[in-house]
Amino acid sequence: MSLLLRCNSLPETGAFYASLPGFSVSPMGREPLVVEGHGCALLFTGTDLWKMPPALSGTLYIAVADVDALWEQVRDRATVAWPLQDMPYGTREFAINDCNGYYVAFQQQD
């Protein structure tokens, strides 16, 4: 599955995701901006297709093999929404806020 999300700035969004381990970003200046990594693809557009600012009433969850190692690499590169922790529903996870305000959680099954 892929998601198309509105972003505030294609260059800023591309730079943000390119700075995170495990993500690659399509060439800058092209729409949609394609961010791939950890088995998922996120597509970003600067075009106001929905007649509203970037918004999502939820969290994007990405499953990873080693959430502890990723936490050590990411925690100082992004705004942390919640720190690495064991959840009561059986995952170990953390979340960050991306440069558009989206919650992106990385999780590993116990």
Wavefront OBJ file of the C-alpha trace (Angstrom):
o trace
v 0.000 0.000 0.000
v 1.114 3.551 -0.701
v -0.244 6.790 0.734
v -0.437 10.167 -1.000
v -0.102 12.959 1.552
v -0.013 16.715 1.196
v 3.143 18.390 2.412
v 4.090 21.953 3.249
v 7.264 21.886 1.151
v 8.610 19.201 -1.194
v 12.267 20.154 -0.582
v 11.837 20.224 3.214
v 9.949 16.915 3.219
v 12.536 15.265 0.972
v 15.404 16.487 3.150
v 13.647 15.335 6.334
v 13.110 11.759 5.152
v 16.516 11.556 3.444
v 18.082 12.327 6.842
v 16.420 9.298 8.454
v 18.128 5.898 8.222
v 16.585 3.384 5.853
v 14.694 5.849 3.625
v 15.394 6.876 0.048
v 13.825 9.835 -1.703
v 13.041 10.255 -5.405
v 14.825 13.083 -7.219
v 13.892 16.465 -5.807
v 11.660 18.760 -7.812
v 9.388 16.021 -9.124
v 5.831 15.422 -7.974
v 4.878 13.319 -6.310
v 7.905 13.083 -4.061
v 8.356 9.367 -3.371
v 9.806 8.295 -0.025
v 10.570 4.579 0.256
v 11.953 2.536 3.103
v 11.257 -0.113 5.676
v 8.879 -1.865 3.279
v 6.594 1.091 2.610
v 6.188 3.983 0.215
v 4.909 7.449 1.056
v 4.066 9.868 -1.739
v 3.970 13.584 -1.013
v 2.481 16.394 -3.071
v 2.629 20.119 -2.564
v -0.527 20.542 -4.624
v -3.691 21.336 -2.657
v -5.784 18.462 -4.023
v -8.044 18.380 -0.960
v -8.555 22.122 -0.392
v -7.086 21.917 3.117
v -3.679 21.984 4.835
v -1.727 18.777 5.530
v -3.654 16.740 8.097
v -4.157 13.160 9.211
v -6.192 12.104 12.211
v -4.083 9.049 12.867
v -0.597 7.581 12.945
v 1.452 6.015 10.161
v 2.880 2.746 11.533
v 5.974 1.194 9.972
v 7.114 -2.286 11.045
v 10.879 -2.654 11.443
v 13.147 -5.565 12.337
v 15.187 -3.800 15.060
v 13.289 -0.910 16.641
v 15.918 -0.429 19.367
v 18.696 0.189 16.834
v 16.484 2.521 14.802
v 15.546 4.464 17.946
v 19.239 5.112 18.654
v 19.695 6.449 15.118
v 16.525 8.574 14.932
v 15.871 10.009 18.388
v 18.132 13.044 17.929
v 17.158 13.677 14.280
v 13.422 14.346 14.702
v 10.850 15.565 17.180
v 9.878 12.578 19.324
v 6.117 12.098 19.710
v 6.595 9.258 22.180
v 9.801 7.512 23.227
v 10.735 3.882 22.760
v 8.505 1.728 24.950
v 6.769 -1.615 25.273
v 3.082 -1.261 24.572
v 0.330 -3.289 26.290
v -0.835 -4.592 22.897
v 2.425 -6.459 22.291
v 4.699 -4.120 20.337
v 7.832 -2.182 21.118
v 7.637 1.193 19.418
v 8.375 4.891 19.246
v 7.003 7.722 17.143
v 8.255 10.943 15.638
v 6.565 13.978 14.117
v 7.671 14.649 10.577
v 8.168 18.147 9.172
v 4.496 18.265 8.080
v 3.076 17.328 11.482
v 2.366 13.675 10.635
v 2.893 11.071 13.361
v 5.171 8.293 12.116
v 5.562 5.316 14.450
v 8.134 2.550 14.126
v 7.216 -0.727 15.755
v 8.497 -4.241 16.306
v 6.360 -7.180 17.367
v 7.415 -8.831 20.671
l 1 2 3 4 5 6 7 8 9 10 11 12 13 14 15 16 17 18 19 20 21 22 23 24 25 26 27 28 29 30 31 32 33 34 35 36 37 38 39 40 41 42 43 44 45 46 47 48 49 50 51 52 53 54 55 56 57 58 59 60 61 62 63 64 65 66 67 68 69 70 71 72 73 74 75 76 77 78 79 80 81 82 83 84 85 86 87 88 89 90 91 92 93 94 95 96 97 98 99 100 101 102 103 104 105 106 107 108 109 110
